[in-house]
Amino acid sequence: MVSKDKKKDILFIFCFFIVWLVIIYIFNLSHLKGKEEKSKLYGDLETNLQNKPLEEWEKEFKKKDTNGKKYKITFWHNLYTEEEEIIKEIIEKFEEKFPQIEIKANKKNSWGQVLQSVSNALNVNKQPNLVFSYPDHIQFYSGSGKVVPLDIFINKDEEFKGDQIKEKFIKNYVQKINPDNEGGKYYYLPFLKTTEAMFYNRELLKEIIEKLKEEEKKELKKFVDLETGELIKAEIKWDEMKKICEILKKTQGENFIPILVNSGDNLFINSIEQVNLDYPTNEKETIQNFFQNQEVQNIFQYFKKDFYDKDYLTLTKFVGENQSEKLIKQKNICFFITSTRRFQYLYNKVYSKDSLRVHEIPKYNYEGQVDKRKENQNILQGPNINLFYSQSTEEMIASWLFLKDLISFKTYEKFFNKGYLFNIAQTDFKNKLNEQNQVSETQEFLDEIIKNKDENYFYTSPIFKNSNYLRNIFTDLFIEIFTIKNKNIDIKKEIQKSFDENYKRFQLNFIE
């Protein structure tokens, strides 16, 4: 049975809170002296590019230096081991093309480690040249003044000039952001984009079906093909998942938990998007109203009361990353809601190849009016890449060349040929897939996402300086609320109390 030791959860939250305070403190120590200095730094870079076009820099970097001089570019990422091997191949080819550039790739084990490492590095001016990031990370880093506005390169690069950047990437995959209230600029380019999906074990479902009574089979038949063990509804509601879980749980016993959710905050954000609730912005008033909104609190209560308390659902944070894989292999988990980025690993290492199936995430139940387009949307995530300031103009230009290589057609082709089905960010590569009509039975769902989904299928939550911290609070709220003991308490009041306490915590760390 998955442990619910509340003391351990509270200790985890406390430690995370302390670490976050330390990050904020350290980060606020690190900033450039002001807009004038920042303008001068990037003004010098623009002047250098004006005097010596990018094409000339490329030619220079392609020559072998007689003294063996190399410009060392640091690149921090959190790729999985198998993905890392592909990047090593890309780096090797890049260094062959540009003998004067050496790429030093450094793996971080998690997004939290990326964020903390960059924050610490910025404080001592040892930041990497390139790093995986989300837009809200960039908002956080922007206080240092060291996030390079990529417009400096885009406006000088023939591949991106004019509207070419909009044509190069799928709509909404790259957007201008405004971290310093100085007008929107491009601070990142998309790398490997992903979304949420529900992976499941059809062979396990078939095994369970064989044990069911006829009445239970009749009920399950509304949602599952009894012969193949595959979900038959293109769209499935959470209330319908609850009925499935009830049947499975009754048959499999106490050690079996039907659903494992990797990201509680994504579960929550998808739910509020599907019912068209407005996600807060950086205005304190909108955040306060959001925390006080009863519909928002009801979402947490729904997943606690109807799923977690019945042992129908748990979170990866409760069971641990390594234990999650073990539980799936032991058939103590049937459905796994996680990033599409995990597909190849799950396909090769966790599920037997014939058992793995993929379905769209369940839709949150809502009795009011819902925009159908909103209901069917899914969150867009996955790493972007941003470029940090360096005292060496050559390093920044070399970093731009490697960034372009990382987001190129050939990179997507290499990943795709290895079986990695990411949301392709490049328009040209997506068009190639559409022309080839490459669809396999096992990969059909993810192929559809890559090739055929309208851009409006995806959304991103609003980005502002406090948005990353706000997401972390939602994660903590799931842990707090799920572990509330129900005996002799008013659950609504307890949830309200958790929201009030976390809003106060958010206010204490609000960055103006």
VOPA-219215 format. One line per field, with one value per residue (C-alpha): x, y, z; residue number from 1. Coordinates in Angstrom, 2 decimals. Each point is the difference from the previous one (the first is absolute). Example, Ala and Ser with C-alpha at 12.3 -4.5 7.8 and 13.67 -1.06 7.14 Angstrom:
// VOPA-219215
u	12.30,1.37 $
v	-4.50,3.44 $
w	7.80,-0.66 $
resi	1,2 $
***
This chain:
// VOPA-219215
u	0.00,1.32,0.95,-1.80,2.26,-1.10,3.06,2.26,-2.17,0.04,3.78,0.33,-2.11,1.93,3.38,-1.18,-1.23,3.36,1.92,-2.24,0.59,3.76,-0.23,-1.96,2.45,3.07,-1.60,-0.95,3.66,0.83,-0.93,1.67,0.24,-2.90,-1.57,2.82,2.65,-2.19,-0.64,3.74,0.86,-2.43,0.65,3.63,-1.11,-2.28,2.79,2.37,-2.58,-0.57,3.72,0.55,-3.05,-0.90,1.08,3.54,-0.02,-1.11,2.86,2.46,-1.23,0.27,3.75,2.41,1.91,3.76,0.48,-2.83,-2.16,-3.60,-3.03,-1.57,-3.79,-1.78,-3.43,-2.13,-2.91,-2.05,-0.22,-0.61,2.99,-1.24,-0.69,3.43,1.61,-1.70,1.18,3.56,-0.22,-1.31,2.81,2.63,-1.23,-0.21,3.57,1.22,-1.67,1.31,3.49,0.36,-3.08,-0.11,-3.32,0.02,-3.36,-0.99,-2.96,-2.25,-2.28,-3.19,-1.60,0.46,3.72,0.20,-1.72,2.10,3.30,-0.63,-1.06,3.18,2.16,-1.48,0.95,3.71,-0.14,0.66,-3.24,-0.07,-0.07,-3.13,-2.55,-3.32,-2.73,-3.67,-1.26,-0.76,3.62,1.09,-2.27,1.76,3.51,-0.73,0.81,3.66,-0.15,2.00,-2.65,0.97,-2.86,0.31,-1.36,3.62,0.87,-3.36,0.11,3.48,-0.52,-1.23,-1.86,-2.17,-0.37,-3.43,-2.86,2.11,0.14,-3.82,0.05,2.85,-1.86,-3.53,-2.35,0.17,3.21,2.09,-1.26,1.41,0.05,0.45,2.02,1.19,-3.00,2.17,-2.02,-0.38,3.06,1.03,1.90,-0.21,-0.46,-1.93,1.92,-1.99,-3.63,-2.27,-3.48,-1.81,-1.38,-1.45,2.05,-1.56,0.55,-2.59,1.27,-0.59,-3.54,-0.58,1.23,-2.35,-2.94,0.37,-0.58,-3.11,-3.56,-2.42,-1.60,3.42,0.95,-3.23,0.83,3.65,-1.04,-1.25,3.61,2.29,0.10,-0.22,1.91,2.99,0.11,0.06,-1.98,-2.73,-1.06,2.00,-0.77,-0.44,-1.18,1.46,-3.36,0.26,3.54,-1.40,-2.40,2.85,2.14,-2.79,-0.26,3.77,0.66,-2.68,1.62,3.69,-0.03,1.70,3.50,-1.37,-0.44,-1.52,1.43,3.43,0.37,3.51,-0.77,-2.66,0.34,-0.60,-3.05,-1.35,0.90,-1.54,-3.18,-0.45,0.72,-2.57,-2.74,1.15,1.02,2.37,3.55,1.45,2.44,2.69,-2.56,-0.36,-3.75,-0.48,2.09,-1.95,-3.32,1.25,0.93,-3.42,-1.94,-2.18,0.08,3.79,-0.16,-2.67,2.47,2.37,-2.87,-1.26,3.30,0.53,-3.48,-0.83,3.45,2.79,-2.02,-1.34,3.50,-0.97,2.82,3.37,2.85,3.59,1.06,-1.59,1.53,3.31,1.28,1.78,-2.87,-2.44,1.72,0.06,-3.72,-0.84,2.13,-1.59,-3.43,-1.01,-0.65,-2.05,-0.23,2.95,-0.63,3.30,1.86,0.10,3.75,-0.06,-1.45,3.21,1.30,-3.32,-0.24,3.51,0.61,-3.24,-2.89,0.14,-0.23,-3.38,-1.55,0.64,-2.83,-0.46,-3.13,-0.80,-0.15,-3.45,-2.20,-1.14,-3.75,-1.87,-3.73,0.16,0.66,3.40,1.71,0.51,3.34,1.10,-1.21,2.15,3.15,3.14,2.97,3.09,3.24,3.51,3.32,0.82,3.57,1.17,3.40,1.82,2.33,3.75,2.81,1.25,-1.83,1.44,-1.55,-3.45,0.20,1.29,-2.87,-2.49,1.43,-0.36,-3.52,-0.97,1.47,-2.00,-3.31,0.74,-1.85,2.75,-0.26,-3.73,0.63,2.67,-2.28,-2.96,2.01,1.03,-3.67,-0.39,-3.42,0.13,-2.31,2.03,0.57,1.34,-2.56,2.14,0.47,-3.68,-0.87,2.41,-1.73,-3.40,1.24,1.49,-3.10,2.17,-2.43,0.49,-2.62,1.80,0.97,-3.26,-1.08,3.32,0.37,-3.38,1.16,3.19,-1.53,-3.65,-1.04,-1.02,2.28,-2.97,0.04,2.81,0.15,2.59,-0.88,0.80,3.64,1.13,2.74,-1.89,-1.55,2.58,-0.37,-3.80,0.20,2.11,-2.67,-2.63,2.19,0.29,-3.77,-0.64,2.31,-1.55,-3.61,0.37,1.51,-2.70,-1.53,-3.76,-1.04,-2.25,0.97,-1.67,2.01,-1.15,1.24,3.32,0.50,-0.88,2.55,2.70,-0.77,0.10,3.33,1.58,-1.23,1.71,3.14,-0.22,-0.37,3.17,2.03,-1.79,2.48,-1.17 $
v	0.00,3.48,1.85,3.17,1.01,3.57,0.90,-0.82,2.09,2.99,-0.28,-0.11,3.17,1.79,-0.87,1.04,3.32,0.69,-0.86,2.33,2.86,-0.54,0.06,3.25,1.56,-1.01,1.00,3.46,0.61,-0.46,2.74,2.40,3.58,1.21,0.47,2.21,-2.65,-2.70,2.15,0.62,-3.71,-1.06,3.15,-1.09,-3.42,1.58,2.31,-2.95,-1.82,3.14,0.38,-3.69,-1.90,-3.44,-1.58,1.27,-1.35,-3.39,-0.08,0.88,-2.71,-2.58,0.59,-1.91,2.38,-0.46,0.28,-2.43,2.67,-1.03,1.85,-2.20,0.11,-1.45,-1.53,-1.11,-2.36,-2.71,-2.52,-3.66,-2.30,-1.25,3.57,1.05,-2.52,1.68,3.43,-1.33,-0.95,3.48,1.65,-2.15,1.03,3.66,0.01,-1.57,2.82,2.71,-1.05,3.15,-0.79,-2.58,-0.94,-1.00,-1.63,-0.36,-2.09,1.06,-2.63,2.05,3.34,0.98,-0.66,2.02,2.96,-0.10,-0.53,2.92,2.26,-0.81,0.42,3.40,1.23,-0.58,0.79,-3.65,-0.55,-2.50,1.29,-1.99,-1.69,-1.82,2.24,0.83,3.54,0.44,-0.95,2.81,2.41,-1.09,0.28,3.38,1.84,-0.70,1.82,-2.87,-1.68,1.02,1.31,-2.22,2.77,1.19,-3.12,-0.53,3.44,-0.70,-3.62,-0.65,-3.14,1.98,3.52,1.57,-2.41,-3.09,-0.84,-0.22,-2.23,-2.16,-1.15,-1.22,2.69,0.59,-2.03,3.16,3.32,3.32,0.58,3.17,-0.71,3.56,1.96,1.29,-1.38,-3.62,-1.81,-3.55,-1.44,-3.69,-2.35,-3.29,-3.26,-3.20,0.77,-2.43,-0.29,-2.20,-3.43,-3.01,-3.16,-3.31,-3.76,-1.68,-3.49,0.72,1.13,-3.25,-2.01,1.88,-0.40,-3.79,0.19,2.20,-1.03,0.40,3.11,1.63,-0.91,1.55,3.25,0.05,-0.70,3.61,1.17,-2.93,-2.52,-3.27,-1.89,2.33,1.79,3.37,3.11,0.47,3.60,2.71,2.35,-1.19,1.95,-0.27,-1.26,-2.82,-0.75,-0.22,-2.76,-1.87,0.36,-1.30,-3.22,-0.52,0.76,-2.40,-2.81,0.73,0.82,2.47,-0.03,1.08,3.70,0.49,3.45,1.55,3.73,1.31,3.73,1.20,3.60,-1.00,-2.01,3.08,2.50,-2.22,-0.29,3.75,0.56,-2.61,1.74,3.42,1.46,2.94,-0.77,2.87,2.57,1.88,2.38,-0.75,0.52,-2.70,-2.45,0.73,-0.45,-3.26,-1.39,1.00,-1.45,-2.88,-1.69,-0.16,-1.56,-2.44,-1.47,-0.96,-1.38,-2.05,-1.76,-0.58,-1.26,-1.93,-1.37,0.28,-0.94,-3.06,-1.06,0.51,2.50,1.01,2.35,-0.77,2.31,-2.44,-3.19,1.27,-0.07,-3.36,-1.61,1.21,-2.08,-3.00,0.29,0.14,-3.06,-1.88,0.86,1.96,3.02,-0.08,3.62,2.41,3.68,1.62,1.84,-1.33,0.41,-3.23,-2.06,-1.53,-0.90,-1.54,-1.85,-1.48,-0.39,-0.15,-1.52,-2.98,1.41,-1.55,1.13,3.74,2.19,3.77,2.09,3.67,1.19,-0.22,3.09,1.70,-0.21,3.25,0.69,3.59,1.38,-1.03,1.13,-3.33,1.21,0.75,-3.36,-1.83,2.04,-1.45,1.68,0.72,-0.64,-1.30,1.82,3.22,1.29,3.43,1.66,1.76,2.97,-0.59,2.54,-1.56,1.12,-3.02,-2.35,1.53,-0.24,-3.58,-0.78,1.36,-2.25,-3.07,1.05,0.17,-3.46,-1.41,1.23,-0.93,-2.35,-2.62,-0.11,-0.78,-2.55,-1.72,-0.21,-1.16,-2.69,-1.33,-0.33,3.07,1.50,3.56,2.79,1.22,3.73,0.49,0.62,-1.52,-3.28,-0.22,0.50,-2.79,-2.40,0.94,-0.72,-3.37,-0.93,-2.02,-1.70,-3.25,-1.78,0.47,3.62,1.16,2.29,1.81,0.23,1.73,2.55,0.68,0.18,0.83,1.94,3.59,2.47,0.99,-3.49,1.19,2.79,1.41,1.44,3.71,0.77,2.60,0.43,-1.95,-2.67,-2.71,0.47,-0.08,-3.37,-1.36,1.12,-1.93,-3.10,0.53,0.54,-3.43,-1.58,1.92,-0.54,-3.65,-0.82,1.72,-2.61,-0.09,-1.19,2.47,3.02,2.31,-0.69,3.22,2.07,-1.86,0.63,3.66,0.15,-1.52,2.51,2.93,-1.13,-0.51,3.36,1.65,-1.95,1.17,3.64,-0.24,-0.95,2.08,1.65,3.44 $
w	0.00,-0.82,3.22,1.00,2.88,0.60,2.06,-2.93,-2.34,2.37,0.36,-3.81,-0.36,2.75,-1.54,-3.47,1.44,1.69,-3.19,-2.01,2.45,-0.29,-3.81,0.06,2.45,-1.99,-3.27,1.24,0.84,-3.66,-2.47,-2.38,1.16,-2.06,-3.38,-1.21,0.66,-1.51,-3.06,-0.39,0.27,-2.68,-2.00,-0.32,-1.23,-2.61,-1.13,-0.43,-2.11,-2.03,-0.71,-0.63,-1.36,1.31,-3.27,0.61,3.55,-1.32,-2.50,2.74,2.39,-2.79,-0.29,2.22,2.22,-0.43,3.77,0.73,1.61,0.69,1.30,2.67,0.13,3.03,-0.56,2.98,-0.56,1.71,-2.83,0.67,-0.57,-3.38,-1.18,1.22,-2.36,-2.96,1.16,0.23,-3.70,-0.84,1.98,-1.71,-3.47,1.05,1.33,-3.24,-1.91,2.35,1.23,2.09,2.11,2.78,1.62,3.67,0.72,3.64,1.13,2.89,1.45,0.25,-0.80,3.65,-0.29,-3.23,1.65,3.16,-1.86,-2.35,2.88,1.92,-3.11,-0.85,3.45,-0.67,-3.73,-0.94,-1.91,-2.90,-3.55,-0.86,2.23,-0.12,1.37,0.16,-0.62,3.72,0.77,-2.29,1.85,3.18,-1.48,-1.56,3.23,-0.72,-3.33,-1.50,-2.15,-3.53,-2.17,-3.06,-2.25,-0.14,-2.00,-1.70,-1.61,-1.39,-1.08,-3.54,1.15,2.40,-1.38,-0.36,0.62,-0.62,3.69,0.06,-3.06,1.30,3.11,0.57,1.26,3.79,0.34,0.22,1.34,1.06,3.73,2.02,3.16,0.60,-1.27,-2.84,-2.89,-1.08,-1.34,-0.84,2.95,-0.92,-2.93,0.24,0.18,0.61,0.80,1.79,1.47,2.52,-0.92,1.80,-0.54,0.98,0.00,-2.21,0.86,3.68,-0.82,-1.89,3.00,2.33,-2.40,0.21,3.78,-0.19,0.61,-2.91,1.50,0.40,-3.57,-1.23,1.81,-1.12,-3.60,-0.22,0.13,-0.85,-2.85,1.92,-2.71,-0.48,3.36,-1.77,0.93,-2.60,0.64,-1.74,2.88,3.55,3.05,3.47,1.29,-2.54,1.14,3.53,-1.07,-1.70,3.13,2.22,-2.01,-0.24,3.65,1.23,-1.99,0.61,3.71,2.32,-1.52,-3.39,-0.82,-3.47,-0.83,0.55,-0.76,-0.58,0.25,2.42,-1.15,-3.64,1.07,1.73,-2.75,-2.69,2.09,0.45,-3.70,-1.03,2.00,-1.22,3.37,-0.35,1.09,2.06,-1.31,1.89,1.48,3.71,-0.22,-2.66,2.02,3.18,-1.81,-1.45,3.42,1.35,-2.95,1.23,-3.42,0.20,3.46,-1.20,-2.52,2.81,2.07,-2.94,-0.61,3.73,0.86,-3.18,-0.86,2.55,3.09,-1.82,-1.09,-3.64,-0.61,1.41,-0.91,-0.96,2.84,2.46,-1.37,-1.42,-3.59,0.27,1.87,-2.68,-2.67,2.33,0.76,-3.71,-0.76,2.91,-1.44,3.10,-2.26,-3.19,-1.23,0.05,-0.78,-0.94,-2.75,-3.56,0.35,2.04,-2.86,-1.33,3.45,1.06,-3.31,0.24,3.72,2.00,-1.96,-2.32,-3.51,-0.75,3.27,-0.15,-1.24,0.14,0.44,0.37,3.59,1.63,-0.09,3.17,0.66,-0.16,0.03,-1.23,-3.47,-1.34,-3.19,-1.85,-1.31,3.56,1.28,-2.53,0.52,1.53,1.61,-2.10,1.85,-0.57,-0.07,-1.74,-0.16,1.06,-0.32,2.84,-0.10,-0.20,0.18,-3.24,-3.13,-1.79,2.57,-0.43,-3.79,0.18,2.39,-2.51,-2.72,2.24,1.04,-3.67,-0.52,2.92,-1.40,-3.60,-2.34,0.26,3.80,-0.11,-2.73,2.10,3.05,-2.05,-1.80,3.41,0.89,2.20,-0.60,1.24,-1.04,-2.92,0.24,-3.52,-2.72,-2.79,1.84,0.91,-3.69,-0.95,2.39,-1.41,-3.52,0.99,2.01,2.40,2.36,1.88,2.07,3.31,-0.63,-1.55,2.83,0.29,-3.78,-0.09,2.54,-1.95,-3.46,-0.02,3.07,-0.54,1.77,2.17,1.52,2.27,2.53,2.37,3.39,0.50,0.67,2.53,2.59,2.65,-2.22,0.67,3.75,-0.38,-1.78,2.85,2.45,-1.97,0.28,3.76,0.28,-1.53,2.58,2.90,-1.03,-1.01,3.41,2.07,2.30,-0.51,3.45,1.87,-2.08,-2.49,-3.16,-1.71,2.94,0.03,-3.71,0.48,2.81,-2.23,-2.74,2.46,1.47,-3.41,-1.23,3.00,-0.84,-3.60,1.11,2.09,-3.07,-2.64,-2.37,-1.14 $
resi	1,2,3,4,5,6,7,8,9,10,11,12,13,14,15,16,17,18,19,20,21,22,23,24,25,26,27,28,29,30,31,32,33,34,35,36,37,38,39,40,41,42,43,44,45,46,47,48,49,50,51,52,53,54,55,56,57,58,59,60,61,62,63,64,65,66,67,68,69,70,71,72,73,74,75,76,77,78,79,80,81,82,83,84,85,86,87,88,89,90,91,92,93,94,95,96,97,98,99,100,101,102,103,104,105,106,107,108,109,110,111,112,113,114,115,116,117,118,119,120,121,122,123,124,125,126,127,128,129,130,131,132,133,134,135,136,137,138,139,140,141,142,143,144,145,146,147,148,149,150,151,152,153,154,155,156,157,158,159,160,161,162,163,164,165,166,167,168,169,170,171,172,173,174,175,176,177,178,179,180,181,182,183,184,185,186,187,188,189,190,191,192,193,194,195,196,197,198,199,200,201,202,203,204,205,206,207,208,209,210,211,212,213,214,215,216,217,218,219,220,221,222,223,224,225,226,227,228,229,230,231,232,233,234,235,236,237,238,239,240,241,242,243,244,245,246,247,248,249,250,251,252,253,254,255,256,257,258,259,260,261,262,263,264,265,266,267,268,269,270,271,272,273,274,275,276,277,278,279,280,281,282,283,284,285,286,287,288,289,290,291,292,293,294,295,296,297,298,299,300,301,302,303,304,305,306,307,308,309,310,311,312,313,314,315,316,317,318,319,320,321,322,323,324,325,326,327,328,329,330,331,332,333,334,335,336,337,338,339,340,341,342,343,344,345,346,347,348,349,350,351,352,353,354,355,356,357,358,359,360,361,362,363,364,365,366,367,368,369,370,371,372,373,374,375,376,377,378,379,380,381,382,383,384,385,386,387,388,389,390,391,392,393,394,395,396,397,398,399,400,401,402,403,404,405,406,407,408,409,410,411,412,413,414,415,416,417,418,419,420,421,422,423,424,425,426,427,428,429,430,431,432,433,434,435,436,437,438,439,440,441,442,443,444,445,446,447,448,449,450,451,452,453,454,455,456,457,458,459,460,461,462,463,464,465,466,467,468,469,470,471,472,473,474,475,476,477,478,479,480,481,482,483,484,485,486,487,488,489,490,491,492,493,494,495,496,497,498,499,500,501,502,503,504,505,506,507,508,509,510,511,512 $
***
